[in-house]
Amino acid sequence: MSVEKITVTTKRKSSGWGGQLVQLAGIVAAVFIAKGALAEPFYVPSGSMEPTLLIGDALIASKFPYGYGTSSLPIQINLPESGRVFAETPKQGDVVVFRWPGDRPQAWVKRVVGLPGARIQLRQGQLFVNDRPAELKPDGVGAAEDDNGGSEPAYRYVETLPNGVSHLIFKMRDNGPLDNTQEVTVPAGHLFVLGDNRDNSADSRVPLRSGGVGMLPIDNLVGRADAVLGSWDLGIRGQPVWTWLSGFRMARFFTAVH
């Protein structure tokens, strides 16, 4: 009788563990599907999108606005590109998260300024789209962060794109190395993207072979950066641990990305 009781008890435990494993698998599957189909969080490690996005921001990228492709998967695996389903072209001014063509596991974030077929040029730091200038309105002076927690003054401007979308940009210096470019036409299936920190961004102005983005394939899109979930000032890492809580930028929690 005692052996039988042990056997029955073991079966019940086995059944209990099996049920828990099924539940856990279901939770993991739900999270994977949500990250793959709805949205995915990302961390901002550089200042290339300042002042819109700061170093230490945690943002959420919505995946459904542009459809789905292999770049949308939450786990990067080597699959051949086969286009996108439910594909939509981003709008001029959208802030997008994408897989860097030079190393697909890396996720980058930039702003779309040129759609397929558009002619793009920068002249003395001012953006021209199809020979139409983006309006620049001075908006005081801000502070551009660096990766070590330091900062330097930067002129802040409100840039208004030809389609009427306005956003802030930084210019840290006149006559920067990327302030004047040749006019280029964005190929079909590609985008021209810029960082809002115009003097500190390896974007479509910089060829892929030189560490930039070049013309960004639409198939590399992960999603649209819609909101900052939270933010922590990395510069406080050099301070005593008990002061680290003061590094949370509460004013940036749950704010929209413009």
N, C-alpha and C positions, 0 to 999 in steps of 0.2 A: 504493500500500500504506500509505503513511504517513497519507493522509487517512482510509482505512478504519479504521486503528488508533485514530485520534483519535475517530472516530465511535463505535466500540465502547466506548472508555473513557468517553466522555461519557454513553453510555446506562447504563453501570454506575454512574457517580456519581449520575445522575438517579434510578436505581432505588434506590441507597443512601439518598439524601436522602428519597425518597418513603417508604421504610420507616421512617426515623427520624421523619418527620412523623406517620406512622400511629401509631407507638409513643407519641409525645408527645401526640397527640390522645387516645389511649386512657388515658394517665395523667391528663390533664386531666379527661376524662369520669369516670374513677373517683373522683377527688377531688371533683368536682361532685356526683356521686351520693351519695358518703359524707356530704358536708356537707348535702345535701338530705334524705337519708333516715335517717342514723344520728345524727350529732352535729355540733355547730358550736362553735368557740371564740369567746368574747366577752371583752371587757376592761371592768373596773369603773372608771369615771372619777369616781365621787362616793361620799360617805360615807353615803348614805341607808339602806344595809343593814348598817351597823356594829352590833354587833361580828361578825356572821356573815360578811360580806364586807367587805374593806378596799379602800381606794383603791389601785389598782395590782395587784389580783388579776386573774389570767387564768383564767377558768372555762370549763368545758365544759358545754354544754346538750344533753341527750339528747332527740331529737325523737320517737322512737317511742312514749313513754308516753301522749301525748295525741292521736295521729293526725296527719294532715297536711292542710295547707291552703296558701293562697297565702303566708301569713306564714312558712311553713316553708322557702320557697325561699331559697337562699344569696345570690341576687342579687335585690334588690327591684325589681320591675317593676310597672307599673300594670295589674293584672288585676282583674276584678270578683270579689268574694267569692262563692264557691259552696258554702260549708260545708266540712266536714272529712271525710276518709275515715278509717276505723278510729278514729273519735273516741272519746275517753275523757275524762271529767271529772276535773280534778285533785283531789287529796285536800286536805283542810284541813291547812295547815301546809307544803305544798309550796312551794319557792322556784322561781319561774317566770321565764323570759325571754320577753318579748313585744314586739310592735311597738307603740310609743306611738300611740294613736289620733289624736293631734294632728299627727304627722309620721311616717308609717310607716317611713321608712328608719332612724329612731332605735330602737335596741333598749334596753329598760329591764328591770330586774330587781326583783321585789318578792316578798312572801310572801302566799300565799292564806290568808285567814282566813274568808271568807264564800262559800259555794256558792250556786247558784241557789235562790231561795226562802227563804234565811236572813234573819233580822232582825239587823241590825248596829248597834251604838251604842258610843260611847266616853263614859265618865263619869269625870271627874277623872283621865283618862289610862289608865283600865282598860277593856279590851275586854270587851264583852258580846255573846254570840251567842245569839239566841233567848232573851234575858233571863237567860242563864247567864253568870256572870263567868268570864273566863280567870284562873286563879290566878297571882298574882305573888309570887315569893319573892326577897327581896334577895340579891344576890350580889357585894357589894363595890362598888368604884369603878373604872371604866376610863377610857380616854382616847379621846375622839371626835376623829378627824382632820378637818381642813378641806382644801380644794383647794390651799392654798398650803403645805402641809406642816406647819402648826401643829396644835395640839390643845388641847382643853379638857376638864376633868373631866366625867365622865358617870356617873350612877348605873346600875349594871348589875343587871338582874333576870332570873330564869328565869321565862319565861311558859309556862304549860301551857294549851293550848287545850282546849275541851270534849271533843275526841276523844282526849285523852291525849298529843298531840304536844307536846314541850317544846323550847324554844329560848331563846337569850339575846336580850335587847333592851337598848337604851340609853334612859335618860331624863335629859336634860341640865338640865331645870328643872321646877318645879311650875307648874301653871296655864298650860301652854303654849297657844298659840292654837288648836291642834287637839285639845286634851284633852277637850273636851266637844262632842259632835255630836248631831244629831237622829237618831232611829232611822230606818233605811232598810231596805227589803226588796230583796234582790238580785234583779233581773229574770231571767227565763229566758234562758239563753244568755250569761250574764254572771258575773263574779266580783268580789268585794270584796277588794282587795289592800292591804297595809300595808308600809311599810319598817320594818325592825327598829330603826332609829334614829328613834324616834317624834317627836322634835322637829326633825328635819331630813329630812323626806321629803314630797314632793308626790305623794301616793298617792290612793286612792279617797276619802279625806276631802276632797280638793280637786277642784272641778269641772274638767272639761277646758278650759272657757273661761278658767279662771284659771291654767292651766299644770299642772294635776294630771292624774290618770288618770280620775277619775270611775269609773263602773261599767265594768269591763274586759270587752269582748267576748271570748268564748272563741275566736272565730275569729282573734284577734290573737296567740294563743299561738305561740311559736317552739318551746319545749321546756322541760324541767325541768332546773334547775341542779343537777348531781349532784356535781361535784368541782372543786376549785381545782387547776389544773395547775402554777401558779407564781405568784410574787408579788414585786413590787419596790417598795420604799418611795420614792414620788415626792418626798418631802421632801428627799431627798439630792441632788436636782438642783442645789441652790444650793451644794453642796460641791465641792471640786476633783475633776476627772474621775477621778483615780487612786483615789479613795475610793468610787466608785460601786458597785464589786462588793460592798461591805459592805451595800448596800441590799437585796440579795436576802434575802427572808424564807424561809430554807430550811425552817423548821418548817412552813410552809404548803404546800410543794410536795406535790402528789398527796394532798391531804386531801379527805375527803368534806364536802359541804355539808349542814348539819343545820338 
